[in-house]
Amino acid sequence: MGKRTTVIVFIISTVLFSSMPLAIQAEEVIVAFAKWPPWKIIEDDQFEGIDARIIRSVAKQHGFSIKFIQCPWPRCVDMAKSGEIDLITSFGKTKEREKYVYYLGPPYHIEYLRFYVRKDSDILIQKYEDLYGKNIGTIKGSIYFSKFDQDPKLTKSIVNLEMQMFQMLHNNRIETFIGYETVMDYLLLVKGFQEKFNKVAFQMPGPGSHIAISKRSKALKWRFVISKTIQDMTRSGEIHKIIDEFLSGVTTLHNKEKIRQ
């Protein structure tokens, strides 16, 4: 092979490999992670939960490393705006958020929003209008469903964590609170709250959970690769399997603990 041919082959190879978004092993993709069990669990500086398993599966398929950053949810959102983090999970889609993130793939989970009351309460919430006149607990920075989010006639008490809403409801500081069903049912289970609180009849579909990448992220060149992977995992049922395995494992473990007690 002549010198000229060798140079041409080298240039072509360099261009091809430098444009491959999968070759990112040398860099970290930073993921914002707020406590939101069972989707995001942080215990003893370890990051677990459904979202962590999904992100690790994506990383494993493409050979890149990830770094989880713990942050309160409002701070996680701000970091996505500024580009301090690359990815954010369980992120509902809104026009405002689309100004600073790209959504990767379809929603990987859609569930119902539910309202919770004390077991000894006589409050009935059977339709949306039943929410009027009641003090409702909500989480700062969260979105629920459009009518609820934008309704100025509703009375809302805004807190930072789901456990605060349980405490406020227990102390009669609010009359009900709204939450994503898997999150609240998980807390009811692991905290032993089933005898204290009930779900009411009224429910609404949530906005869908997405993985999104900051428009200021250094990892933007990989967004189409990650997006396709999430889409493939969703269509194949792999993500649904991760969710089912995690939730069934938590239920089994909790039942074993109850038997031991």
LUMDOVO-281888 format. One record per atom (N, C-alpha, C): residue in one letter; x, z, y. Coordinates in steps of 0.02 Angstrom, whole numbers, padded with zeros to 5 digits, always signed. Each point is the difference from the previous one (the first is absolute). Layout:
aXZY
...
END
This chain:
m+00043+00000-00060
m-00043+00000+00060
m+00044+00000+00062
g-00013-00048+00045
g+00042-00005+00060
g-00012+00056+00049
k+00045+00007+00046
k-00004+00053+00050
k-00063-00006+00042
r-00017-00063+00019
r-00059-00011+00041
r-00064+00020-00037
t-00003-00018-00064
t-00058+00017-00041
t-00006+00076-00008
t+00057+00032-00009
t+00000+00073-00008
t-00027+00034+00063
v+00020-00024+00057
v-00023+00028+00064
v-00075-00009+00007
i-00025-00059-00017
i-00072-00014+00006
i-00039+00046-00046
v+00023+00007-00063
v-00034+00045-00047
v+00000+00071+00026
f+00056+00022+00028
f+00004+00068+00027
f-00050+00011+00057
i-00005-00050+00046
i-00046+00006+00056
i-00072+00003-00024
i-00018-00044-00047
i-00068-00001-00027
i-00017+00066-00033
s+00048+00025-00041
s-00012+00064-00034
s-00009+00057+00049
t+00041-00001+00052
t-00004+00053+00050
t-00067+00000+00035
v-00023-00059+00019
v-00065-00006+00033
v-00056+00023-00045
l+00001-00023-00063
l-00053+00019-00047
l-00004+00075-00010
f+00058+00030-00014
f-00001+00071-00016
f-00012+00043+00061
s+00022-00022+00058
s-00012+00040+00061
s-00073-00001+00020
s-00037-00051-00024
s-00071-00004+00018
s-00044+00034-00051
m+00029+00026-00054
m-00041+00031-00053
m-00018+00071+00021
p-00064+00015+00009
p-00020+00066+00023
p+00006+00055-00052
l+00014-00020-00063
l+00004+00051-00052
l+00067+00036+00000
a+00050-00029+00031
a+00066+00029-00002
a+00008+00053+00054
i-00035+00056-00010
i-00001+00051+00052
i+00023+00068-00026
q+00037-00004-00057
q+00021+00063-00031
q+00044+00043+00046
a+00034-00033+00047
a+00047+00037+00042
a-00034+00038+00056
e-00065-00012+00009
e-00035+00033+00054
e-00058+00042-00026
e-00022+00048+00039
e-00056+00041-00018
e-00063-00023+00037
v-00055+00004-00035
v-00065-00011+00032
v-00030+00069+00010
i-00015+00017+00063
i-00023+00068+00017
i-00076+00002-00001
v-00028+00048-00036
v-00072+00006-00009
v-00024+00065+00032
a-00048-00005+00046
a-00031+00059+00030
a-00043+00035-00052
f+00003+00066-00002
f-00035+00036-00053
f-00029+00066+00027
a-00065+00000+00010
a-00035+00061+00021
a-00033+00032-00060
k-00006+00065-00001
k-00034+00034-00055
k-00073-00023-00003
w-00020-00030-00056
w-00068-00024-00009
w-00014-00006-00074
p+00000+00056-00036
p-00010-00003-00073
p-00070-00024-00017
p-00006-00037-00056
p+00051-00015-00051
p+00041-00063+00015
w-00012-00031+00058
w+00036-00062+00016
w+00071+00013+00022
k+00010+00053+00038
k+00067+00018+00024
k+00009+00075-00009
i+00044+00017-00045
i+00013+00071-00016
i+00073+00016+00015
i+00010+00054+00036
i+00069+00022+00017
i+00007+00072-00022
e+00043+00011-00049
e+00012+00068-00026
e+00075+00008-00011
d+00028+00053+00028
d+00072+00014-00008
d+00043-00060+00018
d-00018-00032+00056
d+00037-00058+00025
d-00002-00060-00047
q-00047+00001-00047
q-00010-00057-00045
q-00062-00038+00021
f+00004-00066-00003
f-00056-00042+00021
f-00034-00030-00061
e-00063+00016-00008
e-00037-00023-00059
e-00069-00023+00021
g-00043-00011-00049
g-00068-00023+00014
g-00007-00074-00015
i-00062-00024+00006
i-00015-00069-00017
i+00039-00049+00043
d+00000+00011+00066
d+00035-00046+00045
d+00074-00004-00016
a+00031+00057-00015
a+00071+00001-00016
a+00014-00042-00063
r-00045+00005-00049
r+00009-00037-00062
r-00008-00076+00012
i-00047-00018+00042
i-00009-00071+00016
i+00061-00028+00035
i+00024+00036+00051
i+00058-00024+00038
i+00062-00004-00044
r+00009+00050-00043
r+00058-00001-00045
r-00004-00059-00049
s-00060-00016-00022
s-00009-00058-00045
s+00019-00065+00036
v-00020-00007+00063
v+00018-00059+00039
v+00076-00003+00009
a+00030+00057+00016
a+00073+00002+00011
a+00037-00018-00064
k-00024+00025-00056
k+00033-00013-00064
k-00001-00074-00017
q-00056-00032+00015
q-00007-00072-00016
q+00049-00042+00040
h+00019+00023+00060
h+00042-00041+00043
h+00069+00030+00012
g+00013+00058-00028
g+00067+00027+00002
g+00022+00030+00065
f-00048+00016+00045
f+00022+00031+00063
f-00012+00075-00004
s+00035+00036+00044
s-00006+00073+00001
s-00050+00020+00053
i-00030+00058-00009
i-00049+00025+00047
i+00019+00071+00021
k-00021+00017+00060
k+00010+00067+00026
k-00066+00024+00031
f-00026+00055-00026
f-00062+00028+00027
f+00016+00046+00058
i-00038-00005+00053
i+00007+00043+00058
i-00065+00040+00007
q+00004+00067-00004
q-00059+00041+00009
q-00018+00005+00074
c-00064-00009+00015
c-00023+00005+00069
c-00074+00017+00001
p-00024+00038+00050
p-00072+00008+00008
p-00031-00069+00012
w-00063-00008-00022
w-00030-00067+00002
w+00004-00033+00069
p-00019+00034+00055
p+00006-00033+00066
p+00071-00023+00016
r+00049+00040-00021
r+00070-00018+00011
r+00019-00060-00042
c-00025-00003-00062
c+00014-00058-00043
c-00025-00064+00033
v-00059+00003+00029
v-00030-00058+00034
v+00044-00020+00060
d+00022+00049+00039
d+00043-00014+00057
d+00066-00032-00022
m+00027+00022-00057
m+00063-00027-00025
m-00009-00072-00024
a-00060-00016-00024
a-00014-00070-00018
a-00002-00043+00063
k-00027+00027+00054
k-00002-00037+00063
k+00070-00014+00027
s+00043+00050-00004
s+00066-00006+00030
s+00050-00035-00045
g-00016-00006-00064
g+00048-00030-00047
g+00050+00049-00028
e-00012+00065+00010
e+00044+00051-00029
e-00005+00001-00076
i-00057-00022-00027
i-00008-00007-00072
i-00018-00074-00014
d+00007-00018-00064
d-00016-00069-00019
d-00071-00006-00027
l-00016+00041-00049
l-00064-00005-00034
l-00042+00063+00011
i-00065-00009-00001
i-00047+00055+00002
i-00056-00015-00050
t-00021+00049-00038
t-00048-00011-00054
t-00067+00033+00016
s-00051-00018-00040
s-00068+00026+00010
s-00021-00010+00073
f+00010-00060+00024
f-00010-00015+00071
f-00061-00045+00007
g-00054+00028+00028
g-00061-00039+00011
g+00012-00053+00054
k-00035-00056-00008
k+00011-00056+00047
k-00047+00005+00060
t+00029-00005+00060
t-00038-00005+00062
t+00034-00051+00045
k-00037-00027+00049
k+00029-00047+00047
k+00056+00032+00041
e-00008+00063+00017
e+00051+00035+00039
e+00065+00006-00041
r-00006+00018-00063
r+00060+00007-00041
r+00034-00067-00014
e-00038-00053-00002
e+00029-00066-00012
e+00045-00023+00057
k-00001+00036+00056
k+00045-00016+00055
k+00072+00019-00016
y+00009+00049-00045
y+00068+00024-00012
y+00021+00000-00073
v-00045-00020-00047
v+00020-00006-00070
v-00027-00065-00029
y+00032-00024-00054
y-00027-00052-00042
y-00026+00033-00064
y-00060-00018-00021
y-00027+00028-00062
y+00025-00043-00058
l+00024+00033-00052
l+00031-00034-00057
l-00048-00003-00059
g-00024-00059-00014
g-00046-00009-00056
g-00069+00027+00015
p-00043-00001-00050
p-00068+00026+00007
p+00000+00076-00003
p-00056+00032+00017
p-00002+00073-00011
p+00009+00015-00073
y+00042+00049-00016
y+00012+00016-00070
y-00048+00053-00026
h-00042+00026+00045
h-00051+00048-00022
h-00054+00005+00053
i-00063+00002-00023
i-00056+00012+00044
i-00042+00055-00031
e-00016+00050+00039
e-00041+00054-00027
e-00051+00023+00051
y-00041+00048-00020
y-00053+00023+00044
y+00024+00058+00044
l-00029+00002+00058
l+00006+00058+00045
l-00058+00046-00014
r+00016+00064-00007
r-00052+00049-00017
r+00001+00057+00051
f-00056+00035+00003
f-00007+00059+00043
f-00007+00061-00045
y+00031+00055+00022
y+00002+00061-00039
y-00030+00058+00040
v-00034+00044-00036
v-00032+00059+00031
v+00014+00061-00044
r-00014+00059+00028
r+00005+00061-00040
r-00053-00001-00054
k+00015+00030-00057
k-00049+00002-00055
k-00062+00040+00019
d+00008+00050+00043
d-00057+00041+00020
d-00036-00028+00061
s+00018-00062+00021
s-00030-00030+00059
s-00067-00033-00017
d-00046+00001+00048
d-00064-00036-00009
d+00000-00066+00038
i+00059-00022+00022
i+00006-00062+00037
i-00012-00060-00046
l-00041-00047+00022
l-00013-00062-00037
l+00028-00058+00041
i+00041-00040-00032
i+00026-00061+00031
i-00015-00057-00048
q-00056-00032+00011
q-00023-00053-00045
q+00006-00069+00032
k+00009-00002+00065
k+00007-00063+00037
k+00044+00013+00061
y+00023-00053+00031
y+00047+00006+00055
y-00028+00044+00057
e-00064-00009+00016
e-00030+00037+00056
e+00002+00075-00010
d+00006+00022-00063
d+00002+00072-00014
d+00065+00032+00025
l+00048-00041+00020
l+00064+00027+00026
l-00006+00024+00072
y-00050-00025+00036
y-00008+00020+00070
y-00016+00074+00006
g+00031+00032+00049
g-00012+00071+00011
g+00043+00045-00043
k+00043-00029-00042
k+00042+00041-00043
k+00073-00006+00022
n+00037+00054-00008
n+00071-00001+00016
n+00037-00025-00062
i+00034-00057+00006
i+00030-00034-00057
i+00076+00002+00004
g+00031+00021-00053
g+00073+00001-00003
g+00028-00069-00015
t+00053-00019+00036
t+00034-00064-00011
t+00075+00011+00006
i+00038-00049-00024
i+00073+00003+00003
i+00026-00043+00057
k+00045+00028+00040
k+00030-00035+00056
k+00036-00063-00024
g-00015-00056+00032
g+00034-00063-00016
g-00030-00039-00057
s-00051+00028-00033
s-00031-00034-00057
s-00057-00045+00024
i-00012-00053-00038
i-00060-00040+00011
i-00046+00008-00060
y-00064-00005+00012
y-00050+00010-00054
y-00043-00063-00007
f-00056-00004+00035
f-00037-00063+00003
f-00021-00011+00072
s-00008-00063+00018
s-00005-00019+00070
s-00052+00039+00040
k-00060+00005-00027
k-00054+00034+00037
k+00018+00072+00013
f+00027+00034-00050
f+00019+00070+00006
f+00057+00008+00050
d+00050-00043-00005
d+00059+00005+00043
d-00016-00009+00074
q-00050-00042+00014
q-00014-00019+00069
q-00061+00033+00030
d-00033+00043-00037
d-00063+00029+00022
d+00012+00059+00048
p-00016-00007+00064
p+00012+00054+00048
p-00050+00057-00007
k-00053-00010-00037
k-00051+00052-00007
k+00016+00051-00054
l+00052-00013-00039
l+00020+00047-00053
l+00045+00054+00029
t-00006+00060-00028
t+00043+00056+00018
t+00054+00006-00054
k+00063-00006+00021
k+00055+00001-00049
k+00051+00053+00018
s+00024+00035-00051
s+00057+00045+00008
s+00059-00032-00035
i+00053-00014+00039
i+00057-00038-00026
i+00057+00048-00018
v+00024-00008-00063
v+00055+00042-00024
v+00054-00046-00029
n+00055+00031-00021
n+00057-00039-00025
n+00001-00008-00076
l-00030+00048-00037
l+00005+00000-00072
l-00068+00012-00033
e-00009-00027-00060
e-00063+00009-00036
e-00014+00073-00016
m+00053+00038-00016
m-00011+00071-00017
m-00028+00038+00059
q+00015-00020+00061
q-00028+00033+00059
q-00076-00009+00002
m-00023-00058-00022
m-00072-00012+00000
m-00035+00045-00051
f+00030+00009-00058
f-00028+00046-00050
f-00004+00070+00029
q+00053+00022+00033
q+00002+00067+00029
q-00052+00008+00055
m-00007-00051+00043
m-00049+00004+00054
m-00071+00000-00027
l-00012-00038-00053
l-00066-00001-00030
l-00015+00067-00033
h+00050+00028-00033
h-00009+00065-00032
h-00016+00054+00051
n+00029-00005+00060
n-00010+00050+00053
n-00057-00018+00047
n-00040-00050-00019
n-00058-00022+00039
n+00018-00025+00070
r+00061-00025+00009
r+00020-00028+00064
r-00021-00073+00007
i-00013-00032-00056
i-00031-00066-00001
i-00056+00002-00052
e-00044-00049+00003
e-00056-00001-00048
e+00010-00049-00058
t+00044-00048+00011
t+00017-00048-00052
t+00065-00034+00019
f+00030-00036-00045
f+00057-00042+00018
f-00002-00064-00042
i+00033-00050+00026
i+00004-00065-00033
i+00068-00008-00033
g+00001-00033-00058
g+00064-00011-00033
g-00005-00055-00052
y+00059-00026-00018
y+00003-00049-00053
y-00009+00036-00067
e-00043-00029-00041
e-00024+00036-00059
e+00056+00022-00047
t+00048-00043-00015
t+00052+00020-00046
t+00042+00057+00028
v+00012-00002+00065
v+00041+00052+00032
v-00036+00068-00003
m-00063+00000+00020
m-00037+00063+00002
m-00015+00026-00070
d-00017-00044-00046
d-00013+00022-00068
d+00064+00027-00033
y+00057-00030+00017
y+00064+00024-00025
y+00013+00072+00024
l-00012+00011+00065
l+00011+00067+00028
l-00050+00050-00028
l-00062-00021-00009
l-00049+00044-00031
l+00023+00022-00069
l+00030-00047-00037
l+00022+00014-00068
l+00061+00046-00001
v+00054-00019+00035
v+00062+00037-00006
v-00002+00066+00037
k-00043+00006+00051
k-00005+00063+00037
k-00056+00045-00027
g-00037-00024-00049
g-00053+00041-00029
g-00058+00011+00047
f-00017-00051+00040
f-00053+00007+00050
f-00068-00024-00024
q-00006-00019-00064
q-00064-00029-00023
q-00058+00048+00009
e+00013+00064-00002
e-00055+00050+00006
e-00017+00016+00072
k+00037-00029+00047
k-00011+00017+00071
k-00030-00057+00040
f+00014-00063-00021
f-00021-00057+00040
f-00033-00054-00042
n-00045-00037+00032
n-00036-00055-00032
n+00007-00064+00038
k-00004-00057-00036
k-00008-00065+00032
k-00075-00010+00012
v-00016-00030+00057
v-00071-00015+00014
v-00015-00071-00024
a-00064-00018+00003
a-00022-00064-00027
a+00025-00060+00039
f+00004+00006+00066
f+00018-00057+00042
f+00073-00021-00011
q+00012-00065-00005
q+00067-00025-00007
q+00006-00069+00032
m+00061-00019+00017
m+00014-00065+00030
m+00065-00027-00028
p+00004-00067-00010
p+00064-00028-00024
p+00054+00007+00053
g+00060+00015-00023
g+00056+00007+00046
g+00030-00067+00020
p+00050+00000+00044
p+00028-00062+00026
p+00049-00035-00047
g+00018+00032-00054
g+00049-00030-00046
g+00070+00022+00017
s+00039+00014-00052
s+00069+00023+00008
s+00048-00060-00003
h+00041-00007+00051
h+00049-00054+00002
h+00071+00029+00005
i+00048-00040-00021
i+00069+00012+00018
i+00016-00047+00058
a+00031+00027+00052
a+00014-00040+00060
a+00073+00007+00019
i+00026-00050+00035
i+00069+00001+00023
i+00001-00005+00076
s+00041+00041+00031
s+00006-00001+00073
s+00025-00068+00025
k-00029-00024+00054
k+00022-00063+00029
k+00070+00006+00030
r+00024+00062+00007
r+00068+00010+00025
r+00048+00019-00056
s-00022-00006-00061
s+00041+00020-00057
s+00058-00048-00012
k+00055+00027-00022
k+00057-00041-00019
k-00014-00038-00066
a-00053+00022-00035
a-00016-00029-00065
a-00051-00056+00005
l-00013-00025+00060
l-00052-00051+00009
l+00012-00063-00041
k+00063-00017-00012
k+00015-00061-00037
k-00023+00004-00073
w-00017+00061-00023
w-00023+00009-00068
w-00075+00009-00006
r-00036-00006+00056
r-00071+00019-00002
r-00041-00046-00045
f+00017-00064-00004
f-00039-00045-00042
f+00013+00013-00074
v+00062+00018-00016
v+00016+00017-00070
v-00037+00063-00021
i+00003+00052+00042
i-00035+00063-00016
i-00075-00012-00002
s-00026-00039+00046
s-00072-00013+00003
s-00023-00034-00065
k+00038-00049-00024
k-00020-00035-00061
k+00003+00047-00060
t+00050+00043-00001
t+00006+00048-00055
t-00060+00047-00003
i-00020+00025+00058
i-00058+00045+00003
i-00063-00038-00021
q-00006-00062+00022
q-00057-00041-00019
q-00001-00010-00076
d+00057-00015-00029
d+00005-00010-00073
d-00016+00064-00038
m+00025+00057+00025
m-00013+00064-00033
m-00074+00019+00004
t-00032-00019+00056
t-00071+00014+00008
t-00041-00043-00048
r+00015-00064-00002
r-00039-00047-00041
r+00010+00013-00075
s+00060+00020-00019
s+00015+00012-00071
s-00029+00066-00025
g-00019+00043+00046
g-00026+00066-00020
g+00054+00053-00005
e+00063-00018+00017
e+00054+00049-00006
e-00010+00059+00047
i-00022-00013+00061
i-00011+00054+00048
i-00058+00044-00024
h-00053-00031-00023
h-00058+00038-00026
h+00023+00045-00058
k+00045-00025-00042
k+00026+00039-00056
k+00040+00060+00025
i+00041-00011+00052
i+00039+00055+00029
i-00047+00055+00025
i-00052-00021+00035
i-00049+00048+00028
i-00033+00040-00055
d-00025-00036-00051
d-00036+00033-00055
d+00046+00048-00039
e+00061-00022-00013
e+00047+00042-00038
e+00017+00063+00039
f+00009-00007+00064
f+00018+00059+00041
f-00058+00049+00002
l-00060-00024+00015
l-00058+00045+00007
l-00018+00032-00067
s+00004-00038-00054
s-00016+00029-00065
s+00052+00051-00020
g+00063-00012+00019
g+00053+00048-00015
g-00010+00065+00038
v-00020-00004+00063
v-00013+00060+00040
v-00058+00040-00030
t-00054-00034-00019
t-00058+00033-00029
t+00018+00035-00065
t+00039-00034-00043
t+00021+00029-00064
t+00042+00062+00011
l+00048-00004+00046
l+00044+00056+00015
l-00040+00059+00026
h-00048-00013+00045
h-00041+00053+00028
h-00042+00034-00054
n-00028-00039-00045
n-00041+00028-00054
n+00041+00044-00046
k+00063-00020-00013
k+00044+00041-00042
k+00016+00066+00034
e+00011-00002+00066
e+00014+00061+00037
e-00060+00048-00002
k-00060-00028+00004
k-00060+00042-00002
k-00007+00035-00068
i+00016-00036-00053
i-00003+00029-00067
i+00049+00057-00008
r+00061-00009+00028
r+00051+00053-00004
r-00022+00063+00037
q-00037-00010+00054
q-00022+00057+00040
q-00054+00038-00036
END
